[in-house]
Amino acid sequence: MNSIGNLFKITLYGESHQQAIGVIIDGVKPGTFIDETRIKNELTQRRPGKVGTKPRIEKDEFVITSGVFEGKATGSPIHIMIPNMNTQSKDYDHLLSQPRPGHADFVSAKKYSGFHDHRGGGRFSGRLTAPIVAAGSIAKMMLPMTFSHELIQVGICKNPSDFDAYLNDIKAQGDSVGGVIEITVQGVPVGLGEPMFNKLDAAITHMLMSMPAVKLVSFGDALDMIESKGSEFNDTLLNEDGLTKTNHSGGVVGGISNGNDIKVKVFIKPTSSIQKQQDTYSFDRKTTDALTVGGRHDVCIARRAGIVVENAVAIVLADMFLLNKMYD
């Protein structure tokens, strides 16, 4: 499906090398100030530029064609279009007969009977995260919350000051690595989340696992405390506002926000497209054969995915925030 959300709903369209990609956002409160500078700044965070990111640089010059008048949301669906202006489609033609290991080339060709747009990964490209960033930035404009993210690990390196040197070494090997991003949301009220099947942590996980390259989502200290006892993992309640002594649960209990900071860790897998030669099946030669991918790809996509996963969480929280108004 191409849409997600209930009261705050987004619909994505486009492919990596089509004329444009974009998003339709429904449910923005009328009168919300739509800060186009903020949208631009957050899209800039997603663009390449740091060590380990790809050389394809899109300007991401978006156009808002509806839903905004005189700088304010009208209450109608907001449409944001982002043109694709820097494509090299020929780099992907050989992948029709020899799909990349770890990529969606094979499954997309089978699912869509060969009618898919394979260029740049098509619908499965990280390029489609640009409209997610745009939609999430608008979601934040509705919310009384503060969002941040931090890249805490790339490959085996956990010291941010060493990331550049480490990724230069990986690039020299023609390989790629993944990374771990931690998202923090402050100012979340108690009560967001709708059990049983629309729990806050379940909805956030659903959204995050829908992002390209995300393979693991955990809340609070879950992964670090797998061997802990209940007496160690439980968060002691300190006051009537829900403040807890620790935040091992990551701000969500029973699928409902408890008033503490929401803490989410996301693992972004290593980029599938690497310069190092790999073996994969060739449909032309009917055998496993060597593949050289070529093209322009990230050594560590996690380096610029922080704003993507942060804004993906914002989209879910905007929806949950509106749903919670039913209880007021």
N, C-alpha and C positions, 0 to 999 in steps of 0.2 A: 504494500500500500504506500501511497505517496503523501498521506496526511497523518497528523498526530495531534491529539488534544481534544478537549471537550468544549469548554467555554472559550479558552484561548487556543485557537487551532491554527496550525500552519500546513501549507501544502507546497511541496517542492516540485520544480520542473527543470528540465534541461539535461544536457549531457556535457562532458568535458570539452568536446570540440565542436559543439553546435554553436549557432550564432549567439546564444545567450543562455544563462541559467537564471533562476530567480525563485521567489517565494511569495505566496499569498498569505497574509496574516489576518485572521478574523478574531474579533473579540477584544480589540484594543479599546479601552474606555474613551468615549468621546471627550475631547478637551485635553487629552494627554499631549504634552509638548513633545514633538518629534524632533529630537536634536540630531540633525544630519551630520554635524561635526563629530558627535560621539560615534555614530555608525561608521563614519570614515576612519576614525582613530582605531576602532576595534577591528575593522577589516585589515588595517595596516599591520596589526599584531599577528595576523594569520599569514601574511605574505612572507616569502623567503627573504633572506638577507644574512642570517646568522650562519656560522660555520656548521656544516652538515645539512644545509637545506638546498633545495634544487635551484638551478639557474633560470627556470621558467618564472618570469615575474609578470603577473597580470596587474594592471592598474586598479582593478576592482572599482571602476567609476560607475556607481549605481545610479539608477533613475527610479524615482518614486512616481508612478503613473496614476495612482488613485488612493483614496482614503485619507488624504492629508490636504488641508486647506488653511492657508495663512499660518503654517507651522504647527497646526493642531490636528489631532486625529478627529475625523468626522463621525466615526462609528461604523463606517463602511469598511469592507475589506481593504487592507493596505497591500498594494502590489509593488514589489521591489524587483527590478530587472538589473542584472549584472552582465554586460557583454563579455564574450570571450574574444580577446584580441591578440593573443600570442600563442598560436598553436602550430605544431609541426606534425601533422597527421601521418605522414609517410613513415615516421618512426615506429608505427604500430602495425603496419600491414602484415609483417611476417608472423605476428602473434595469432593470426587467424588459423594458421595451420599448426602452430606450435605454442600452446598456451603456457603462460608463466607459472612456475610452481608457487603456490601460496596465494595466487591472485584469483579473481573471479572470472578470468577469461574463459575457462572451460565450462563452469556452471552456467554462466550467462548465455553462452552459445547454445548449450543444450536446452535451457529453459525457454529461450525465445526463438528456438529453431533457426538460428543463424541470422535473424532479422535485427539483432541488437546493433547499436553503434559501438564498435570496438575501439574507436580512436580515443587515446588517452585514458582508457578504462571506462569510457562512456558514462553510464549511470552509476557505476561503482567507483568512480574517481573521487579522490579527496577534494577535487575542485568543487564538488557539491556541498562542501562545508562552508563555503563563503556565504550563501544565503542563510545558513543556520546561524552564523555569526551576526548577520544583519537582523534576523528575526529576534535573536536573543538580546541584542542591544536594545531593541524596542520593548521587549518584555521587562527589562530592567527599569525602563522609564516609568513603568506602572507600579513598581514594587518598592516598599520601604525597607529594603535590604541592601547589604553591601557585599559585593562579590570579589573574590580574588582567586588566583591560582599560582601554583609554583611547580616547576619541573624539579623533582627531587632526586631523579636517577636517570642516567642514560647507560644502557648496557650494564656493565659492572661498575661504572663510575658513579659515586654518590657525592662527589665534591664539585659543586657548580663552577668553581674557579678552574677546574681541570677539564671541563666539558669540551672546550675548543681543541685542546691538544689531543684528547682521547678520540674525538670524532675525526680529526685530520688523519689519525693513524688508521681508523676503520675505513675511511675513504681511500687511503693508499692501498688498502687490501682489496678494494673493489667490493666491499661488503656493506652491510647495514646493521643497525641495532635498534632495539625498542627503548621505551622509557616509561617512567612512572610520573604522573601528574597528580598533585593534590589540590582539590578545590575546597575553598572555605566560603561559607555563606553566613554572614552575621545579621542579627536582627530578625530572625525568623520567628514568627509568633507560634504559640502552642496551638496545635489542632489541625495542621495541614495534613491531609491524607484521608483516604476513604476506604477502610477495610470492607470486604475482605480482598477484593481483586483489583483495587486501585490504591494500594498502599503507597505512601510517599516514596519509600526506598525502592519499591517495585517499579513505580512509574519512572523514577530517575534512572534506574538500571535499564529499563526498556529503552529509554531515549538514548542513553550513552552507548549501549550495545548496538544501536542502530547507526552509530557513527563509524565511518571507515576506519579500519585498523584497530579498533578497541576490542580487546579480548578478555578483559577482566575488570570488574568493578567491585570495590569493597567500601564499607562504611566504617568510619572511626578507626579503631585499632584491631579490627577483626582478623586480618592476616597475621599481625604481629603477636596475637594472643590466642592462637589456635589451641595451645596446650594449657591455657589458664583455667583456673577453677571459677565457679560462680562468684565466690567471695572476692575474687580478684577482678573479674570482669564487670560486675554490677557497678552502676554509677550511683553513689550516695546522694540522695536528695537533700539540699541544703536550705531551701526556702519555699514559700508558697507560690513563687513565680516559676518554679521548675528548675532553678539553677542546681547543677550537680557538681560534686567535688571533682570528678573526672568526666571524660566524655568518650569513653571507650565505644559507645554505641553510635557515635557520630551524629548525635542530635535527632535520632529517630528511634522511637520505641513503639512496638506494636503496629508499625506502619504509619505512625503519626508523629509529627514534629513535637519535640518536648521543650522548645524554647532555647535550647543551647545551640551553639554553632553547628551547622551541618558540615560534616567533614567527609569527603569522598575521595578515594584514591582510584585512579584509572591507569591500567596498563595498556600502552599503545605498542602493538607488535612491531618487529623490524619490517622495514619497507620490503615488499616482495620483489620489486624491480631493482636489481643490483647489477653492477658492472662485471662482477665475477661470473665466469662461465658456469652454467648449471646444466644438468641433464633433465630433459622432460620429453614426453611423448610427442612424436611428429605424426600428424594425421596424413601428411603427404607421403612419408617414407614408411609409415606403418611400423615404426620402431622407436625406442627411446634413443634420443640423439642430443648432442650438445646444443645449447641455446645461448646466444649472446643477445641480451635485451636491447642495449643501446638506449637512446632517448635521454631525457632530463629528469632525474629522480632524486628524492631526498635520501641522504645517508641515515638520518634520524628524523622521521616525520613528527615525533613527539616534541621536537624543538619548537614547532609552531602550532601545535595542536591545543595548547593550553587555553587559548581564548575560545576555541571551538567547544571543548567539553564544558568550560565555564558557562558559555552562553546556552548550550544545550540544557544544562541544569536550570538556567533562568527561565527557559521556555516552559519547563515542567512546573516550576514554582509559580509562574504567572497563572497557569491553568488551575493549580491547586488553590491558589490565593482566591481566585474568583469563585471556585466551588465552595470554599469555606464561608463565603459571604452568605450562603443559604442558611447558615446557622445563626446569623446575627439577628 
